[in-house]
Amino acid sequence: MNYSTQMDAARKGLFTPEMEAVSVKENIPIDRLTELMAQGKVIIPCNKKHTCISPNALGSMLKTKINVNLGTSRDLTDLDMEYEKVSSAVDLGAEAIMDLSSFGDTQKFRRRLTAECPAMIGTVPIYDAVVYYHKPLIQITADEWIDIVRMHAEDGVDFMTIHCGINRDTVEKFKRNKRLMNIVSRGGSIIFAWMEMTGNENPFFERFDEILEICREYDVTLSLGDACRPGSIADGTDASQLSELIALGELTKRAWAKDVQVMIEGPGHMPLNQVAANMEIEKTLCYGAPFYVLGPIVTDIAPGYDHITSAIGGAVAAMSGASFLCYVTPAEHLRLPDLDDVKEGIISARIAAHAADIAKGVPGAADWDNDMSQARRQLDWDKMFSLAIDPEKARSYRASSKPEKEDTCSMCGNFCAVKNVNRILEGEIISIFDE
């Protein structure tokens, strides 16, 4: 192997098997793909040890990709159930799985993912450190935080969320600029608490070069975590969020200098009118690195419907430059999602991603919609079902309310505009009520 990472290969003008696969999937010339990868604007998260992966790329000019969060908690520890969610997510078209397990044998589950799952696998090492060391937070050492990063890299994960932008300077800005919701990132809250209790600098920031060496060795993509992402629309685009984003931009340049691939994590909760502006700010401060957005959730009043509030924000975000949408399920803010929640979250995020791809002119994106319109014009129900983003739901809805005539639906019947116009254009006489 004459390269250390996908970025290193791109900068050397080499075409890796992963690049060749992505070039076909994205219908992009491979030399253009490698040019964007060399600049850091496109990434292919692909750990050298994750040999069963089906490679995908992230970049604002490519198809928008979907990430699915799952994993065990203290209250729900069934690893088999979590893997069933993984299988369902892959079947439903998710390109990435992020294991957020915070209880039980986390390494066993993580290794199963990288041994069997073709999707990109992401983790948050800071969660696992608390589980793995099983001791009070204040007693975890800086060496132990870094050792967990290496463990995850050795286990084959493709990208890791590292909360390295929340340093002493960011913390002081956070404490000076009061928020309605404080820090809502789990990883951010953990490292903030550790820093406050020990008085030490964030080891992920202080020892960033060591993390880069680990990432370079295994070709792990850094997902630079937004510890200060807003958890309320009242806190959107505030001093803490922007201060951290500036720090992440500086760290991005350091990572690129080591040929380490990077993506930037983003908000969070924010008003709809701030979403597009945030994408532009990220592009500027982080030099066009792919942006991975957690939502954004655009209103705080819809527990049980946050797959909708996030799809609204996600569509605008992706249209405006985000590359990667983290799904949100109806269970967000309420409980661990079940299988049905996972499906609802994925379908909502895929709709948002596809709508954005049409808006930003991704080649071929609108062909799917045009095919559906053609099937509708022809009243070809089986074709409509086959093209539906969720064929099962489409079929069940029609089956639940059978029309009198098979070529219509129970809403319009003989008033069906499509049917009647088709017949008129064919020279027929229609009467509607007498038929």
Helices and strands as residue ranges (DSSP letters): H 6-11, H 17-26, H 30-39, E 65-70, H 79-91, E 96-99, H 106-116, E 120-123, H 125-133, G 137-139, H 142-154, E 159-162, H 168-176, H 186-198, H 203-206, H 208-218, E 221-224, G 233-235, H 239-257, E 262-266, H 272-285, E 291-293, H 306-319, E 324-326, H 339-359, H 365-377, H 381-387, H 391-399, G 413-415, H 417-425
